[in-house]
Amino acid sequence: MVAAAGVVCTFAAQLAMGTAWRIGVDPTERTDLVTSGPFAFVRNRISTAALITFTGLAFTTPNLVALAGLAVVYTGTQMQVRVVEEPHPLATHGRAYTNYAARVGRFLPTIGRLRPQRGE
């Protein structure tokens, strides 16, 4: 049930992004900064929903291998978002993204908000 909810939430988040939804990061492409709908609460709603899916799948056979795999998925997702995905809207949208990221959590509401740089 948890995995199915995660799949539905992933699809809903993709729909909410509209034409801004992409797979991967293309530094030459500029899309709109989506801050409404589910993205008003969580910046990386698609990643959050995917993590819910993987958590549900891991708990269908709760053993050491499944839990280790889940830890790898969580770590990989953190790295992907922080190192690859978040720098792109920061470079593309600048202050608009900084202000948005200061208000909205990375994967959960209020958790993982970016702190403004000194002097801002």
VEXMAR-685089 format. One record per residue (C-alpha): residue number from 0; residue in three letters; x, y, z. Coordinates in pm, 1 decimal, always signed. Each point is the difference from the previous one (the first is absolute). Layout:
BEGIN
{nr = NUM&rest = ALA&X = X&Y = Y&Z = Z} .
...
END
This chain:
BEGIN
{nr = 0&rest = MET&X = +0.0&Y = +0.0&Z = +0.0} .
{nr = 1&rest = VAL&X = +284.0&Y = +241.2&Z = +84.2} .
{nr = 2&rest = ALA&X = +176.9&Y = -74.0&Z = -328.8} .
{nr = 3&rest = ALA&X = -321.0&Y = +53.1&Z = -198.2} .
{nr = 4&rest = ALA&X = -59.4&Y = +332.3&Z = +176.1} .
{nr = 5&rest = GLY&X = +354.9&Y = +102.0&Z = -89.5} .
{nr = 6&rest = VAL&X = -57.0&Y = -80.1&Z = -367.5} .
{nr = 7&rest = VAL&X = -322.8&Y = +203.5&Z = -5.1} .
{nr = 8&rest = CYS&X = +171.6&Y = +291.9&Z = +176.1} .
{nr = 9&rest = THR&X = +293.0&Y = -13.3&Z = -244.9} .
{nr = 10&rest = PHE&X = -237.2&Y = +19.7&Z = -295.6} .
{nr = 11&rest = ALA&X = -200.2&Y = +281.5&Z = +161.1} .
{nr = 12&rest = ALA&X = +319.2&Y = +198.1&Z = +65.5} .
{nr = 13&rest = GLN&X = +108.7&Y = -42.7&Z = -361.8} .
{nr = 14&rest = LEU&X = -338.7&Y = +128.2&Z = -115.5} .
{nr = 15&rest = ALA&X = +24.6&Y = +296.5&Z = +239.5} .
{nr = 16&rest = MET&X = +328.9&Y = +104.5&Z = -162.0} .
{nr = 17&rest = GLY&X = -171.3&Y = +29.2&Z = -337.6} .
{nr = 18&rest = THR&X = +236.8&Y = +97.2&Z = -280.1} .
{nr = 19&rest = ALA&X = +286.0&Y = +54.2&Z = +249.3} .
{nr = 20&rest = TRP&X = +28.7&Y = -375.6&Z = +66.9} .
{nr = 21&rest = ARG&X = +320.2&Y = -152.9&Z = -136.2} .
{nr = 22&rest = ILE&X = +214.4&Y = -305.0&Z = +54.4} .
{nr = 23&rest = GLY&X = +351.7&Y = +112.1&Z = +77.8} .
{nr = 24&rest = VAL&X = +153.7&Y = +344.3&Z = -4.4} .
{nr = 25&rest = ASP&X = +78.0&Y = +185.0&Z = -321.9} .
{nr = 26&rest = PRO&X = +194.8&Y = +316.6&Z = +86.1} .
{nr = 27&rest = THR&X = -97.7&Y = +158.0&Z = -334.1} .
{nr = 28&rest = GLU&X = -372.2&Y = -35.2&Z = +69.4} .
{nr = 29&rest = ARG&X = -201.3&Y = +243.5&Z = +210.1} .
{nr = 30&rest = THR&X = -335.6&Y = -111.1&Z = +138.0} .
{nr = 31&rest = ASP&X = -242.5&Y = +177.2&Z = +230.0} .
{nr = 32&rest = LEU&X = +61.7&Y = -20.8&Z = +374.2} .
{nr = 33&rest = VAL&X = -298.8&Y = -195.1&Z = +133.9} .
{nr = 34&rest = THR&X = -82.8&Y = +108.2&Z = +356.4} .
{nr = 35&rest = SER&X = -373.6&Y = -70.2&Z = +17.3} .
{nr = 36&rest = GLY&X = -209.9&Y = -308.2&Z = +64.6} .
{nr = 37&rest = PRO&X = +199.0&Y = -271.5&Z = +177.0} .
{nr = 38&rest = PHE&X = +319.7&Y = +197.8&Z = -63.3} .
{nr = 39&rest = ALA&X = -121.1&Y = +266.6&Z = +242.8} .
{nr = 40&rest = PHE&X = +72.6&Y = -252.1&Z = +278.1} .
{nr = 41&rest = VAL&X = +296.7&Y = -204.4&Z = -128.2} .
{nr = 42&rest = ARG&X = +258.0&Y = +105.8&Z = -260.8} .
{nr = 43&rest = ASN&X = +82.1&Y = -349.2&Z = -123.3} .
{nr = 44&rest = ARG&X = -347.5&Y = -152.7&Z = +2.8} .
{nr = 45&rest = ILE&X = +80.0&Y = -257.3&Z = -268.7} .
{nr = 46&rest = SER&X = +304.0&Y = -126.7&Z = +191.9} .
{nr = 47&rest = THR&X = -202.3&Y = -9.7&Z = +322.0} .
{nr = 48&rest = ALA&X = -272.9&Y = -204.3&Z = -168.6} .
{nr = 49&rest = ALA&X = +257.0&Y = -234.6&Z = -154.0} .
{nr = 50&rest = LEU&X = +158.6&Y = -50.4&Z = +344.1} .
{nr = 51&rest = ILE&X = -343.9&Y = -89.5&Z = +135.8} .
{nr = 52&rest = THR&X = -31.3&Y = -256.5&Z = -279.7} .
{nr = 53&rest = PHE&X = +341.5&Y = -152.9&Z = +75.7} .
{nr = 54&rest = THR&X = -76.1&Y = -6.4&Z = +372.4} .
{nr = 55&rest = GLY&X = -322.9&Y = -188.8&Z = -64.6} .
{nr = 56&rest = LEU&X = +180.8&Y = -246.0&Z = -225.3} .
{nr = 57&rest = ALA&X = +277.1&Y = -57.8&Z = +256.1} .
{nr = 58&rest = PHE&X = -255.4&Y = -69.6&Z = +271.1} .
{nr = 59&rest = THR&X = -172.6&Y = -266.8&Z = -209.6} .
{nr = 60&rest = THR&X = +296.6&Y = -223.6&Z = +80.9} .
{nr = 61&rest = PRO&X = +159.5&Y = +158.1&Z = +307.7} .
{nr = 62&rest = ASN&X = +342.2&Y = -156.9&Z = +13.0} .
{nr = 63&rest = LEU&X = +355.9&Y = +126.5&Z = +21.0} .
{nr = 64&rest = VAL&X = +46.8&Y = +9.8&Z = -377.6} .
{nr = 65&rest = ALA&X = -320.4&Y = +201.6&Z = -54.5} .
{nr = 66&rest = LEU&X = +90.1&Y = +244.4&Z = +276.8} .
{nr = 67&rest = ALA&X = +355.6&Y = +37.7&Z = -130.3} .
{nr = 68&rest = GLY&X = -139.3&Y = +64.2&Z = -347.2} .
{nr = 69&rest = LEU&X = -236.8&Y = +259.5&Z = +143.7} .
{nr = 70&rest = ALA&X = +292.0&Y = +175.4&Z = +170.4} .
{nr = 71&rest = VAL&X = +185.4&Y = +8.5&Z = -333.6} .
{nr = 72&rest = VAL&X = -307.0&Y = +146.9&Z = -174.1} .
{nr = 73&rest = TYR&X = -41.4&Y = +268.6&Z = +269.0} .
{nr = 74&rest = THR&X = +370.3&Y = +91.2&Z = -17.3} .
{nr = 75&rest = GLY&X = +1.6&Y = +6.5&Z = -379.9} .
{nr = 76&rest = THR&X = -311.0&Y = +216.2&Z = -11.9} .
{nr = 77&rest = GLN&X = +150.3&Y = +247.6&Z = +247.7} .
{nr = 78&rest = MET&X = +317.3&Y = +23.0&Z = -208.8} .
{nr = 79&rest = GLN&X = -190.1&Y = +33.6&Z = -329.0} .
{nr = 80&rest = VAL&X = -220.2&Y = +279.0&Z = +130.8} .
{nr = 81&rest = ARG&X = +269.3&Y = +194.4&Z = +185.9} .
{nr = 82&rest = VAL&X = +283.5&Y = -31.3&Z = -252.6} .
{nr = 83&rest = VAL&X = -177.2&Y = -20.5&Z = -337.0} .
{nr = 84&rest = GLU&X = -358.5&Y = +123.8&Z = +19.4} .
{nr = 85&rest = GLU&X = -0.6&Y = +291.7&Z = +246.5} .
{nr = 86&rest = PRO&X = +292.0&Y = +192.0&Z = -154.1} .
{nr = 87&rest = HIS&X = -189.5&Y = +26.6&Z = -331.2} .
{nr = 88&rest = PRO&X = -304.4&Y = +201.0&Z = +118.4} .
{nr = 89&rest = LEU&X = +233.2&Y = +201.5&Z = +221.2} .
{nr = 90&rest = ALA&X = +208.1&Y = +96.8&Z = -302.9} .
{nr = 91&rest = THR&X = -305.5&Y = +43.9&Z = -223.0} .
{nr = 92&rest = HIS&X = -240.4&Y = +182.2&Z = +232.8} .
{nr = 93&rest = GLY&X = +241.4&Y = +159.8&Z = +248.5} .
{nr = 94&rest = ARG&X = -168.0&Y = +191.6&Z = +278.4} .
{nr = 95&rest = ALA&X = -347.5&Y = -135.3&Z = -83.8} .
{nr = 96&rest = TYR&X = +124.8&Y = -353.2&Z = +66.9} .
{nr = 97&rest = THR&X = +199.5&Y = +106.3&Z = +306.3} .
{nr = 98&rest = ASN&X = -309.1&Y = +162.8&Z = +151.5} .
{nr = 99&rest = TYR&X = -213.7&Y = -302.7&Z = -86.7} .
{nr = 100&rest = ALA&X = +256.3&Y = -245.1&Z = +143.0} .
{nr = 101&rest = ALA&X = +21.6&Y = +204.4&Z = +320.6} .
{nr = 102&rest = ARG&X = -378.0&Y = -44.3&Z = +52.0} .
{nr = 103&rest = VAL&X = -54.1&Y = -357.8&Z = -118.6} .
{nr = 104&rest = GLY&X = +164.6&Y = -322.4&Z = +118.7} .
{nr = 105&rest = ARG&X = +204.5&Y = -224.5&Z = -227.2} .
{nr = 106&rest = PHE&X = -183.6&Y = -333.1&Z = +49.4} .
{nr = 107&rest = LEU&X = -232.1&Y = +77.1&Z = +293.1} .
{nr = 108&rest = PRO&X = -177.0&Y = +323.9&Z = +94.1} .
{nr = 109&rest = THR&X = +234.2&Y = +236.6&Z = +189.0} .
{nr = 110&rest = ILE&X = +288.4&Y = -253.2&Z = +9.6} .
{nr = 111&rest = GLY&X = +293.3&Y = +72.7&Z = -227.4} .
{nr = 112&rest = ARG&X = -74.2&Y = +363.1&Z = -70.3} .
{nr = 113&rest = LEU&X = +296.8&Y = +188.1&Z = -138.3} .
{nr = 114&rest = ARG&X = +142.1&Y = +273.7&Z = +215.2} .
{nr = 115&rest = PRO&X = +62.4&Y = +333.1&Z = -171.8} .
{nr = 116&rest = GLN&X = +368.0&Y = +80.7&Z = -52.5} .
{nr = 117&rest = ARG&X = +155.2&Y = +262.8&Z = +225.8} .
{nr = 118&rest = GLY&X = -62.3&Y = +350.5&Z = -121.1} .
{nr = 119&rest = GLU&X = -329.9&Y = -82.8&Z = -167.9} .
END
